[in-house]
Amino acid sequence: MKKVIFLPQAEEEMNDAALFYESHRQSLGREFLKAMKRGTDDIGRNPQAYPIQRKGIRRRLIQRFPYGVLYCEEEDQIVIIAVMHLHRAPDYWRHRVSEQTGKWD
């Protein structure tokens, strides 16, 4: 299993979503974080199982929640680029790839 790390912006998105869900129903934020953990564990075990969205960037959908985890596979780790809401601006995260990993044009 490869180590999974989050870009700071992606970790902030995940935490903001959890706080949002928790504010709407007690323990829903915790359920979101559990779903995220299952998702990132799956990514770490089998990173190539999920479809490529753009130039080596893959997306794994989060069960029960309208979120996708965008990530790239490096030699020794998985980098989570974004925890994106599926019904909002789909390309907002693109600048992160070149800034953080150098894998974008």
C-alpha positions in Angstrom: 0.0 0.0 0.0 1.4 3.4 -1.0 1.5 6.3 1.4 -1.3 8.8 0.8 -0.6 12.5 1.4 -2.8 15.5 1.0 -1.9 18.9 -0.5 -2.8 21.5 2.2 -5.6 22.9 0.1 -7.1 19.4 -0.4 -6.9 18.7 3.4 -8.6 22.0 4.0 -11.4 21.2 1.5 -12.0 17.9 3.3 -12.1 19.5 6.7 -14.4 22.3 5.5 -16.8 19.7 4.0 -16.8 17.7 7.3 -17.6 20.9 9.3 -20.4 21.8 6.8 -22.0 18.3 7.2 -21.6 18.3 10.9 -23.4 21.7 11.1 -26.4 20.2 9.3 -26.7 17.0 11.3 -24.8 15.7 14.3 -22.2 13.0 13.3 -22.7 13.5 9.5 -19.3 15.2 9.4 -17.8 12.2 11.0 -19.5 9.9 8.5 -18.1 12.0 5.7 -14.6 11.7 7.2 -15.0 7.9 7.5 -16.1 7.7 3.8 -13.0 9.8 2.9 -10.8 7.4 4.9 -12.3 4.4 3.1 -11.7 6.2 -0.2 -8.1 7.2 0.4 -7.3 3.7 1.7 -8.7 2.2 -1.5 -6.6 4.6 -3.5 -3.5 3.7 -1.6 -4.1 0.0 -2.1 -4.9 0.2 -5.8 -4.3 3.6 -7.3 -4.7 2.6 -10.9 -8.3 1.3 -10.3 -9.9 4.7 -10.9 -10.4 6.6 -14.1 -8.0 9.2 -15.4 -9.6 12.7 -15.6 -6.7 14.6 -17.1 -3.0 13.8 -17.9 -2.4 11.2 -15.1 -4.8 12.8 -12.6 -7.4 10.2 -11.4 -10.6 10.6 -9.6 -12.2 8.4 -7.0 -15.8 9.1 -6.1 -16.8 9.2 -2.4 -19.6 6.9 -1.6 -22.8 8.6 -0.3 -21.4 12.2 -0.7 -21.2 14.3 -3.8 -17.4 14.5 -3.6 -14.5 13.2 -5.7 -10.9 12.8 -4.6 -8.5 13.9 -7.3 -5.0 12.4 -7.1 -1.8 11.6 -8.9 0.4 8.6 -8.3 4.1 9.2 -7.8 6.7 6.5 -7.5 6.5 6.1 -3.7 3.3 7.9 -2.7 -0.1 9.1 -3.8 -0.8 12.9 -3.7 -4.3 14.0 -3.1 -4.7 17.2 -5.2 -8.3 18.1 -4.4 -11.4 17.0 -2.5 -13.9 18.4 -4.9 -17.6 18.9 -4.7 -19.0 17.3 -7.9 -21.5 20.1 -8.5 -19.2 23.1 -8.4 -16.5 24.6 -10.7 -14.9 21.4 -12.0 -11.5 22.8 -13.0 -10.7 25.0 -10.0 -7.9 22.7 -8.8 -5.9 22.6 -12.1 -3.3 25.2 -11.0 -2.4 23.0 -8.0 -0.8 20.4 -10.1 1.9 22.5 -11.7 2.5 24.5 -8.5 2.8 21.5 -6.2 4.0 18.5 -8.3 5.3 19.9 -11.6 3.2 17.2 -13.5 1.0 19.6 -15.4 2.0 21.4 -18.6 
